[in-house]
Amino acid sequence: MVAKTRTIGLSVNGASVTADVEARLTLADFLREELDLTGTHLACEHGVCGNCTVLVDGASARSCLMFAVQADGCAVTTVEGLARGDQLHPLQESFWENHGLQCGFCTPAMLLTSLELLGTNQSPSDDQIREAIAGVLCRCTGYQNIVKSVQVAAGRMRTANPTPNPTR
């Protein structure tokens, strides 16, 4: 039996990518095996743990449940796309400074899930952060330092990019 392939074109971390992929190749395997972006972690491979979370057109997606062909024409962001050269993203800096990571296995998905949240809510409450990250399982921590890290990063991001005041 010959595997069917399809040519896809997408943006990954801002770079255009064109590839011939098997129709059954998951986005997670495409990112990890074809593009060598190993920050996307695989654990349960059933979409339960959330550790394979990436952003597809700005929304979180379980890359182990999504086929690469489904990302055709989309913009995909992985953890490798957060830093700009040697400059860490404010979320990455905050996770580092506030001990928001333990073993680090869930960290890429926590960062991307938090980025999605902060894209829609610049000042989330602790409960809103906990609700947003609830889909990413961590075995090492009680989540308190992750919540603190997101809060600190949110403050830095608000300061760096304040919301325009429409009354001015």
N, CA, C and O of each residue as an XYZ file, in Angstrom:
672
protein
N       0.834     -1.170      0.000
C       0.000      0.000      0.000
C       0.885      1.242      0.000
O       1.810      1.354      0.805
N       0.602      2.159     -0.891
C       1.368      3.388     -1.018
C       0.677      4.480     -0.207
O      -0.523      4.716     -0.347
N       1.458      5.135      0.640
C       0.898      6.218      1.456
C       0.592      7.419      0.571
O       1.378      7.765     -0.311
N      -0.540      8.045      0.808
C      -0.916      9.227      0.050
C      -0.266     10.450      0.685
O      -0.294     10.631      1.903
N       0.318     11.280     -0.167
C       0.936     12.507      0.323
C       0.209     13.708     -0.254
O      -0.496     13.629     -1.260
N       0.415     14.812      0.425
C      -0.185     16.064      0.000
C       0.812     17.176      0.276
O       1.515     17.151      1.286
N       0.871     18.131     -0.606
C       1.737     19.284     -0.401
C       0.980     20.317      0.426
O      -0.145     20.698      0.103
N       1.625     20.756      1.498
C       1.022     21.773      2.360
C       1.936     22.991      2.415
O       3.149     22.896      2.231
N       1.322     24.118      2.669
C       2.068     25.357      2.872
C       1.518     26.036      4.109
O       0.308     26.224      4.239
N       2.394     26.397      5.001
C       1.980     27.040      6.241
C       3.100     27.921      6.747
O       4.221     27.883      6.239
N       2.787     28.706      7.742
C       3.786     29.524      8.411
C       4.043     28.882      9.766
O       3.107     28.605     10.515
N       5.301     28.648     10.075
C       5.668     28.098     11.378
C       6.637     29.076     12.029
O       7.753     29.287     11.554
N       6.190     29.653     13.106
C       6.991     30.644     13.840
C       7.432     31.784     12.924
O       8.541     32.303     13.046
N       6.545     32.160     12.010
C       6.806     33.278     11.116
C       7.538     32.938      9.837
O       7.703     33.804      8.978
N       7.981     31.703      9.687
C       8.698     31.287      8.477
C       7.769     30.455      7.590
O       7.033     29.599      8.081
N       7.811     30.711      6.298
C       7.006     29.929      5.359
C       7.599     28.539      5.199
O       8.808     28.371      5.039
N       6.722     27.552      5.244
C       7.140     26.155      5.106
C       6.253     25.496      4.065
O       5.030     25.631      4.109
N       6.866     24.782      3.127
C       6.150     23.954      2.162
C       6.722     22.555      2.287
O       7.939     22.375      2.325
N       5.840     21.563      2.353
C       6.308     20.193      2.528
C       5.302     19.216      1.950
O       4.101     19.480      1.902
N       5.821     18.089      1.518
C       4.981     16.969      1.121
C       4.859     16.064      2.340
O       5.861     15.580      2.867
N       3.633     15.843      2.782
C       3.413     15.052      3.986
C       2.396     13.951      3.720
O       1.520     14.091      2.868
N       2.524     12.866      4.453
C       1.502     11.833      4.418
C       0.234     12.401      5.037
O       0.290     13.161      6.003
N      -0.888     12.035      4.483
C      -2.171     12.551      4.965
C      -2.416     12.223      6.429
O      -3.139     12.951      7.109
N      -1.838     11.158      6.920
C      -2.083     10.723      8.300
C      -1.051     11.241      9.303
O      -1.137     10.917     10.487
N      -0.079     12.036      8.857
C       0.957     12.564      9.752
C       0.357     13.620     10.670
O      -0.280     14.565     10.203
N       0.558     13.464     11.967
C       0.034     14.472     12.897
C       0.875     15.742     12.827
O       2.035     15.721     12.414
N       0.266     16.835     13.237
C       0.989     18.099     13.281
C       2.158     17.990     14.257
O       3.236     18.522     13.992
N       1.956     17.313     15.372
C       3.034     17.142     16.356
C       4.226     16.427     15.734
O       5.367     16.865     15.886
N       3.966     15.339     15.040
C       5.064     14.598     14.412
C       5.711     15.397     13.295
O       6.925     15.316     13.104
N       4.929     16.165     12.556
C       5.480     17.024     11.513
C       6.436     18.046     12.124
O       7.554     18.223     11.642
N       5.995     18.711     13.179
C       6.833     19.713     13.830
C       8.104     19.099     14.395
O       9.196     19.635     14.207
N       7.963     17.996     15.076
C       9.102     17.363     15.742
C      10.044     16.666     14.760
O      11.259     16.853     14.824
N       9.488     15.868     13.857
C      10.324     15.014     13.001
C      10.746     15.676     11.694
O      11.863     15.461     11.224
N       9.876     16.468     11.113
C      10.195     17.080      9.823
C      10.872     18.444      9.987
O      11.750     18.798      9.200
N      10.469     19.205     11.001
C      11.026     20.539     11.194
C      12.000     20.633     12.358
O      12.587     21.691     12.585
N      12.184     19.549     13.098
C      13.106     19.487     14.235
C      12.778     20.511     15.314
O      13.672     21.045     15.970
N      11.472     20.782     15.494
C      11.003     21.675     16.549
C      10.511     20.800     17.698
O       9.317     20.530     17.826
N      11.441     20.369     18.519
C      11.152     19.364     19.545
C      10.608     19.945     20.846
O      10.414     19.211     21.815
N      10.360     21.248     20.879
C       9.753     21.844     22.061
C       8.306     21.419     22.239
O       7.776     21.479     23.348
N       7.663     20.992     21.168
C       6.304     20.460     21.252
C       6.422     19.042     21.798
O       6.961     18.157     21.135
N       5.920     18.834     22.997
C       6.106     17.544     23.663
C       4.921     16.618     23.474
O       3.770     17.054     23.437
N       5.217     15.348     23.356
C       4.195     14.315     23.251
C       4.200     13.493     24.522
O       5.250     13.062     24.999
N       3.025     13.284     25.057
C       2.909     12.463     26.264
C       1.817     11.431     26.050
O       2.115     10.278     25.738
N       0.571     11.816     26.208
C      -0.518     10.834     26.150
C      -0.913     10.465     24.716
O      -1.410      9.365     24.475
N      -0.696     11.368     23.776
C      -1.074     11.201     22.372
C      -2.562     10.892     22.186
O      -2.964     10.252     21.214
N      -3.364     11.359     23.138
C      -4.825     11.227     23.076
C      -5.512     12.576     23.280
O      -6.740     12.641     23.338
N      -4.730     13.656     23.390
C      -5.292     14.987     23.582
C      -5.713     15.299     25.001
O      -6.329     16.337     25.244
N      -5.400     14.435     25.935
C      -5.846     14.616     27.319
C      -4.891     15.504     28.112
O      -5.340     16.363     28.871
N      -3.604     15.315     27.952
C      -2.638     16.002     28.815
C      -2.334     17.426     28.383
O      -1.924     18.241     29.210
N      -2.524     17.747     27.113
C      -2.292     19.100     26.635
C      -0.846     19.488     26.421
O      -0.572     20.627     26.043
N       0.091     18.578     26.650
C       1.500     18.926     26.526
C       1.950     19.157     25.085
O       3.042     19.677     24.856
N       1.134     18.784     24.127
C       1.454     18.993     22.708
C       0.838     20.281     22.176
O       0.836     20.502     20.965
N       0.321     21.127     23.046
C      -0.383     22.330     22.625
C       0.535     23.281     21.857
O       1.645     23.593     22.287
N       0.034     23.727     20.712
C       0.649     24.779     19.913
C      -0.459     25.780     19.593
O      -1.630     25.521     19.870
N      -0.097     26.903     19.021
C      -1.102     27.869     18.580
C      -1.261     27.746     17.066
O      -0.277     27.780     16.327
N      -2.486     27.606     16.617
C      -2.800     27.565     15.195
C      -3.708     28.756     14.929
O      -4.833     28.825     15.425
N      -3.204     29.683     14.144
C      -3.905     30.947     13.907
C      -4.292     31.615     15.224
O      -5.373     32.189     15.349
N      -3.385     31.530     16.211
C      -3.563     32.197     17.486
C      -4.370     31.447     18.524
O      -4.465     31.891     19.669
N      -4.956     30.313     18.149
C      -5.774     29.536     19.088
C      -5.050     28.238     19.448
O      -4.415     27.612     18.599
N      -5.156     27.847     20.708
C      -4.481     26.624     21.129
C      -5.095     25.407     20.445
O      -6.305     25.324     20.233
N      -4.219     24.472     20.111
C      -4.639     23.243     19.441
C      -3.772     22.098     19.939
O      -2.573     22.266     20.163
N      -4.376     20.954     20.107
C      -3.646     19.742     20.474
C      -3.019     19.184     19.197
O      -3.710     18.618     18.351
N      -1.724     19.348     19.072
C      -1.058     18.958     17.825
C      -0.991     17.448     17.633
O      -0.723     16.978     16.528
N      -1.232     16.678     18.704
C      -1.250     15.224     18.547
C      -2.567     14.744     17.950
O      -2.650     13.618     17.462
N      -3.593     15.586     17.984
C      -4.901     15.226     17.449
C      -5.176     15.869     16.093
O      -6.196     15.590     15.463
N      -4.277     16.715     15.655
C      -4.475     17.450     14.408
C      -3.516     16.909     13.359
O      -2.340     16.685     13.642
N      -4.012     16.704     12.166
C      -3.142     16.273     11.079
C      -2.409     17.485     10.515
O      -2.940     18.595     10.518
N      -1.206     17.271     10.038
C      -0.430     18.358      9.434
C      -1.189     18.969      8.261
O      -1.124     20.181      8.053
N      -1.904     18.154      7.495
C      -2.652     18.687      6.352
C      -3.751     19.645      6.796
O      -4.166     20.502      6.016
N      -4.228     19.520      8.021
C      -5.241     20.443      8.529
C      -4.660     21.831      8.806
O      -5.405     22.806      8.913
N      -3.354     21.920      8.921
C      -2.686     23.200      9.175
C      -2.309     23.905      7.874
O      -1.717     24.983      7.903
N      -2.644     23.309      6.750
C      -2.351     23.917      5.451
C      -2.962     25.319      5.406
O      -4.163     25.480      5.622
N      -2.143     26.325      5.127
C      -2.610     27.703      5.048
C      -2.669     28.433      6.378
O      -3.046     29.604      6.423
N      -2.308     27.770      7.445
C      -2.404     28.358      8.789
C      -1.058     28.903      9.264
O      -0.008     28.623      8.685
N      -1.127     29.681     10.324
C       0.067     30.159     11.025
C       0.178     29.367     12.321
O      -0.711     29.425     13.171
N       1.259     28.635     12.468
C       1.493     27.795     13.644
C       2.610     28.419     14.476
O       3.658     28.802     13.955
N       2.360     28.512     15.772
C       3.386     29.010     16.692
C       3.718     27.910     17.678
O       2.837     27.339     18.322
N       5.015     27.623     17.784
C       5.507     26.672     18.776
C       6.323     27.453     19.802
O       6.554     28.650     19.635
N       6.748     26.789     20.840
C       7.525     27.469     21.881
C       8.812     28.060     21.307
O       9.312     29.066     21.809
N       9.343     27.445     20.268
C      10.568     27.963     19.662
C      10.350     29.327     19.008
O      11.313     30.045     18.738
N       9.100     29.686     18.753
C       8.788     30.952     18.113
C       8.563     32.103     19.074
O       8.286     33.220     18.635
N       8.675     31.864     20.369
C       8.421     32.933     21.341
C       9.583     33.906     21.477
O       9.376     35.119     21.446
N      10.782     33.405     21.623
C      11.951     34.272     21.803
C      12.301     34.931     20.476
O      12.041     34.378     19.408
N      12.883     36.099     20.553
C      13.392     36.804     19.377
C      14.906     36.844     19.508
O      15.468     37.708     20.181
N      15.556     35.886     18.846
C      17.008     35.771     18.985
C      17.344     35.385     20.412
O      16.851     34.380     20.924
N      18.181     36.181     21.050
C      18.562     35.936     22.444
C      17.603     36.569     23.434
O      17.759     36.395     24.643
N      16.608     37.306     22.938
C      15.653     37.999     23.804
C      14.450     37.101     24.084
O      13.641     36.834     23.195
N      14.344     36.640     25.327
C      13.217     35.806     25.717
C      11.924     36.603     25.701
O      11.932     37.814     25.925
N      10.831     35.935     25.441
C       9.504     36.533     25.539
C       9.250     36.828     27.026
O       9.765     36.109     27.882
N       8.470     37.865     27.351
C       8.195     38.154     28.765
C       7.649     36.954     29.544
O       7.945     36.812     30.731
N       6.863     36.095     28.906
C       6.390     34.892     29.603
C       7.548     33.964     29.943
O       7.603     33.416     31.044
N       8.461     33.787     29.015
C       9.614     32.921     29.272
C      10.476     33.485     30.395
O      10.916     32.749     31.279
N      10.712     34.788     30.355
C      11.497     35.429     31.422
C      10.829     35.235     32.775
O      11.483     34.900     33.762
N       9.531     35.448     32.807
C       8.804     35.349     34.068
C       8.775     33.916     34.603
O       8.922     33.699     35.806
N       8.587     32.949     33.719
C       8.618     31.548     34.161
C       9.986     31.231     34.757
O      10.074     30.523     35.760
N      11.046     31.744     34.155
C      12.409     31.509     34.647
C      12.596     32.157     36.024
O      13.072     31.515     36.960
N      12.220     33.418     36.134
C      12.461     34.182     37.360
C      11.576     33.750     38.520
O      11.989     33.847     39.676
N      10.373     33.277     38.239
C       9.402     32.965     39.286
C       9.193     31.471     39.494
O       8.211     31.053     40.107
N      10.114     30.678     38.987
C      10.074     29.224     39.172
C       8.764     28.621     38.670
O       8.171     27.763     39.324
N       8.320     29.086     37.491
C       7.095     28.577     36.891
C       7.291     27.274     36.151
O       6.374     26.775     35.498
N       8.477     26.728     36.254
C       8.728     25.434     35.624
C       9.418     24.527     36.632
O      10.135     24.988     37.520
N       9.194     23.280     36.481
C       9.874     22.305     37.325
C      10.753     21.453     36.414
O      11.894     21.816     36.131
N      10.223     20.322     35.956
C      11.016     19.507     35.032
C      11.031     20.122     33.647
O      11.928     19.836     32.854
N      10.045     20.968     33.339
C      10.001     21.658     32.061
C       9.201     20.966     30.982
O       9.033     21.525     29.898
N       8.703     19.773     31.237
C       8.001     19.034     30.190
C       6.720     19.738     29.760
O       6.425     19.795     28.567
N       5.963     20.269     30.694
C       4.703     20.953     30.365
C       4.914     22.414     30.000
O       3.996     23.058     29.494
N       6.096     22.945     30.246
C       6.340     24.376     30.102
C       6.007     24.930     28.712
O       5.363     25.976     28.633
N       6.413     24.283     27.611
C       6.056     24.849     26.305
C       4.545     25.039     26.137
O       4.102     26.078     25.648
N       3.770     24.056     26.534
C       2.313     24.158     26.411
C       1.760     25.200     27.378
O       0.828     25.923     27.026
N       2.307     25.294     28.578
C       1.871     26.321     29.529
C       2.146     27.712     28.968
O       1.305     28.604     29.081
N       3.309     27.900     28.371
C       3.659     29.195     27.798
C       2.703     29.581     26.670
O       2.214     30.709     26.624
N       2.444     28.651     25.771
C       1.586     28.953     24.631
C       0.138     29.160     25.053
O      -0.545     30.036     24.523
N      -0.329     28.365     25.995
C      -1.687     28.537     26.507
C      -1.821     29.884     27.201
O      -2.836     30.564     27.054
N      -0.804     30.268     27.953
C      -0.807     31.564     28.635
C      -0.743     32.708     27.641
O      -1.392     33.736     27.837
N       0.027     32.546     26.578
C       0.100     33.570     25.540
C      -1.259     33.774     24.889
O      -1.667     34.907     24.633
N      -1.958     32.679     24.623
C      -3.304     32.786     24.065
C      -4.210     33.570     25.023
O      -4.943     34.460     24.593
N      -4.163     33.245     26.301
C      -4.970     33.948     27.300
C      -4.656     35.439     27.304
O      -5.561     36.271     27.255
N      -3.371     35.772     27.363
C      -2.982     37.180     27.457
C      -3.280     37.942     26.172
O      -3.332     39.172     26.180
N      -3.472     37.237     25.085
C      -3.874     37.881     23.844
C      -5.307     38.373     23.881
O      -5.680     39.272     23.128
N      -6.106     37.789     24.750
C      -7.515     38.184     24.859
C      -7.842     38.868     26.182
O      -8.873     39.529     26.306
N      -6.964     38.708     27.166
C      -7.205     39.269     28.494
C      -5.866     39.733     29.066
O      -5.076     38.916     29.539
N      -5.612     41.030     29.024
C      -4.333     41.561     29.491
C      -4.183     41.571     31.003
O      -3.072     41.696     31.519
N      -5.302     41.440     31.716
C      -5.270     41.490     33.177
C      -6.088     40.349     33.777
O      -7.087     40.593     34.453
N      -5.674     39.110     33.535
C      -6.474     37.999     34.050
C      -6.331     37.843     35.564
O      -5.290     38.146     36.147
N      -7.396     37.366     36.169
C      -7.337     37.028     37.595
C      -6.627     35.691     37.740
O      -6.420     34.976     36.759
N      -6.254     35.359     38.978
C      -5.640     34.053     39.219
C      -6.573     32.931     38.780
O      -6.128     31.947     38.188
N      -7.864     33.075     39.067
C      -8.828     32.043     38.666
C      -8.914     31.912     37.152
O      -9.030     30.798     36.640
N      -8.860     33.018     36.430
C      -8.894     32.956     34.968
C      -7.647     32.284     34.411
O      -7.721     31.542     33.432
N      -6.509     32.540     35.030
C      -5.273     31.874     34.604
C      -5.389     30.381     34.866
O      -5.066     29.567     34.001
N      -5.849     30.021     36.057
C      -5.995     28.596     36.387
C      -6.954     27.904     35.419
O      -6.709     26.771     35.006
N      -8.035     28.575     35.061
C      -8.978     27.985     34.111
C      -8.323     27.809     32.737
O      -8.516     26.783     32.085
N      -7.557     28.801     32.300
C      -6.914     28.738     30.985
C      -5.893     27.610     30.901
O      -5.805     26.926     29.882
N      -5.129     27.415     31.959
C      -4.071     26.390     31.921
C      -4.556     25.018     32.383
O      -3.776     24.067     32.421
N      -5.827     24.910     32.731
C      -6.355     23.642     33.253
C      -6.230     22.497     32.262
O      -6.221     21.335     32.668
N      -6.136     22.790     30.994
C      -6.029     21.746     29.988
C      -4.623     21.221     29.778
O      -4.412     20.329     28.957
N      -3.658     21.762     30.509
C      -2.271     21.296     30.409
C      -1.895     20.685     31.755
O      -1.825     21.379     32.770
N      -1.659     19.399     31.745
C      -1.362     18.700     32.995
C       0.118     18.786     33.341
O       0.987     18.597     32.490
N       0.379     19.074     34.600
C       1.729     19.133     35.137
C       1.780     18.199     36.336
O       0.909     18.246     37.206
N       2.786     17.362     36.381
C       2.920     16.418     37.493
C       3.865     16.908     38.577
O       3.974     16.281     39.631
N       4.550     18.021     38.332
C       5.616     18.436     39.242
C       5.242     19.550     40.205
O       5.944     19.758     41.194
N       4.159     20.272     39.947
C       3.922     21.490     40.712
C       2.458     21.640     41.079
O       1.589     20.969     40.523
N       2.203     22.517     42.010
C       0.841     22.844     42.395
C       0.301     24.019     41.611
O      -0.753     24.552     41.958
N       0.984     24.435     40.576
C       0.561     25.489     39.654
C       0.711     26.904     40.200
O       0.594     27.856     39.429
N       0.963     27.085     41.490
C       1.021     28.439     42.057
C       2.100     29.286     41.386
O       1.848     30.446     41.062
N       3.284     28.741     41.171
C       4.342     29.526     40.554
C       4.074     29.777     39.066
O       4.561     30.759     38.507
N       3.313     28.906     38.435
C       2.915     29.141     37.047
C       1.955     30.327     37.003
O       2.104     31.223     36.173
N       0.979     30.328     37.892
C       0.020     31.444     37.957
C       0.758     32.749     38.244
O       0.498     33.765     37.600
N       1.671     32.722     39.203
C       2.456     33.917     39.527
C       3.259     34.375     38.311
O       3.333     35.572     38.034
N       3.849     33.451     37.600
C       4.635     33.784     36.412
C       3.788     34.467     35.349
O       4.226     35.438     34.731
N       2.589     33.967     35.137
C       1.697     34.566     34.145
C       1.284     35.969     34.592
O       1.214     36.886     33.774
N       1.012     36.135     35.884
C       0.646     37.461     36.395
C       1.775     38.473     36.195
O       1.538     39.597     35.750
N       2.989     38.071     36.522
C       4.137     38.972     36.362
C       4.329     39.314     34.886
O       4.548     40.475     34.541
N       4.248     38.317     34.024
C       4.399     38.559     32.587
C       3.288     39.459     32.056
O       3.538     40.326     31.217
N       2.079     39.260     32.533
C       0.961     40.104     32.098
C       1.240     41.563     32.432
O       0.999     42.449     31.612
N       1.746     41.810     33.629
C       2.091     43.176     34.021
C       3.164     43.775     33.133
O       3.068     44.935     32.733
N       4.174     42.998     32.826
C       5.246     43.485     31.955
C       4.725     43.751     30.543
O       5.102     44.735     29.906
N       3.871     42.881     30.072
C       3.332     43.045     28.718
C       2.403     44.251     28.645
O       2.384     44.954     27.635
N       1.634     44.500     29.702
C       0.769     45.687     29.739
C       1.606     46.955     29.718
O       1.262     47.922     29.038
N       2.702     46.951     30.462
C       3.579     48.114     30.515
C       4.247     48.353     29.170
O       4.381     49.496     28.733
N       4.663     47.285     28.519
C       5.343     47.401     27.227
C       4.383     47.784     26.107
O       4.776     48.488     25.177
N       3.130     47.332     26.180
C       2.131     47.591     25.144
C       0.821     48.019     25.786
O      -0.149     47.262     25.778
N       0.783     49.236     26.345
C      -0.456     49.654     27.012
C      -1.603     49.764     26.008
O      -1.408     50.116     24.844
N      -2.798     49.453     26.493
C      -4.000     49.569     25.673
C      -4.285     51.046     25.443
O      -4.304     51.835     26.387
N      -4.510     51.423     24.168
C      -4.816     52.839     23.915
C      -6.100     53.269     24.642
O      -7.054     52.500     24.754
N      -6.097     54.491     25.121
C      -7.257     55.039     25.801
C      -8.174     55.680     24.751
O      -7.814     56.702     24.166
N      -9.351     55.095     24.505
C     -10.228     55.623     23.449
C     -10.820     56.985     23.761
O     -11.398     57.611     22.872
N     -10.697     57.471     25.002
C     -11.282     58.773     25.359
C     -10.333     59.922     25.063
O     -10.722     61.083     25.193
N      -9.113     59.633     24.673
C      -8.129     60.702     24.398
C      -8.285     61.224     23.005
O      -7.548     62.122     22.596
